[in-house]
Amino acid sequence: LLLGRAYYFLGDDEQAELNLEQALERNAENLEARLYLAASLWHRGERDGARWQVDEIHALEPAFRVDAWLSTYPLTDPAGRRRLRDGLAATGLAGPALDSTRAHVGARGS
């Protein structure tokens, strides 16, 4: 997970994906690894893979909300936080508003 997260923030989504998939092989219920993997896949243009991760996230946490998770997540770098938030929002995980810096994100389609 740590390497996958580091590669994600370096913008190396391919390497992040490899490391995050290894983390999930060790613990398939690692929500954080699934979140970063969903965002990485989306950034790489792998929409189906990202959506599959979203389905897995909802299977683990049916009421999962990005805004609630980010409000307690210890990520202080504004650029990193924005990249993660935007990647997760693009997958359809976001609710109607992520935080005060983003006015509106469409709800997840069915």
C-alpha positions in Angstrom: 0.0 0.0 0.0 2.7 2.5 0.9 4.6 2.1 -2.4 1.3 2.2 -4.4 0.3 5.4 -2.6 3.7 7.0 -3.2 3.7 6.1 -6.9 0.1 7.5 -7.1 1.2 10.9 -5.7 4.3 10.9 -8.1 1.8 10.5 -10.9 3.1 7.1 -11.9 -0.3 5.4 -12.0 1.0 2.3 -13.8 3.5 1.5 -11.0 0.9 2.5 -8.4 -1.5 0.0 -9.9 1.0 -2.8 -9.7 1.8 -2.1 -6.1 -1.8 -1.6 -5.1 -2.9 -4.9 -6.7 -0.2 -6.6 -4.7 -1.5 -5.0 -1.5 -5.0 -6.3 -2.4 -3.6 -9.8 -3.0 -2.5 -9.7 0.7 -5.8 -8.2 1.9 -8.7 -8.0 -0.5 -10.7 -5.9 2.0 -8.2 -3.1 2.2 -10.5 -0.1 1.4 -7.6 2.4 1.1 -5.8 0.3 -1.5 -9.1 0.0 -3.5 -9.6 3.7 -3.3 -6.1 4.5 -4.6 -6.4 1.8 -7.2 -9.8 3.1 -8.5 -8.3 6.6 -8.9 -5.1 5.3 -10.5 -7.1 3.2 -13.0 -9.3 6.2 -13.8 -6.2 8.4 -14.4 -4.8 5.8 -16.8 -8.1 5.7 -18.7 -9.1 2.2 -17.5 -12.7 3.2 -16.8 -14.1 -0.4 -16.5 -11.4 -1.3 -14.0 -12.0 1.8 -12.0 -15.7 1.2 -11.9 -15.1 -2.4 -10.8 -13.1 -1.1 -7.9 -16.0 1.3 -7.1 -18.3 -1.8 -7.0 -15.9 -3.5 -4.7 -15.7 -0.5 -2.4 -19.5 -0.4 -2.2 -19.5 -4.1 -1.4 -17.1 -3.4 1.5 -18.8 -0.2 2.7 -22.2 0.3 1.2 -22.6 3.8 2.6 -19.1 4.9 1.6 -18.8 8.6 0.9 -15.6 10.2 -0.4 -16.3 13.5 1.4 -16.7 11.8 4.7 -13.6 9.7 4.2 -11.5 12.6 3.1 -12.7 14.7 6.1 -10.8 12.3 8.4 -8.0 11.2 6.1 -4.6 12.6 7.1 -3.5 14.0 3.8 -2.4 17.6 4.1 -0.7 18.2 0.7 -3.3 20.3 -1.2 -2.2 19.1 -4.7 -2.2 15.4 -3.6 -5.5 15.8 -1.9 -7.0 17.4 -5.0 -5.6 14.7 -7.3 -7.1 11.9 -5.1 -10.4 13.7 -4.6 -10.8 14.4 -8.3 -9.8 10.9 -9.3 -12.3 9.4 -6.9 -15.0 11.8 -7.9 -14.5 10.9 -11.6 -15.1 7.2 -10.8 -18.5 8.1 -9.5 -17.7 7.6 -5.9 -18.5 11.1 -4.8 -21.6 12.4 -3.3 -23.1 15.7 -4.4 -20.3 17.8 -2.9 -16.9 16.8 -1.9 -15.8 19.8 0.1 -16.1 23.6 0.0 -13.6 23.9 -2.9 -15.7 21.8 -5.2 -19.2 23.1 -5.9 -20.8 20.0 -7.4 -20.0 16.5 -8.6 -22.7 14.4 -10.2 -24.0 11.4 -8.2 -23.0 7.9 -9.2 -25.0 6.5 -12.1 -26.5 3.0 -12.0 
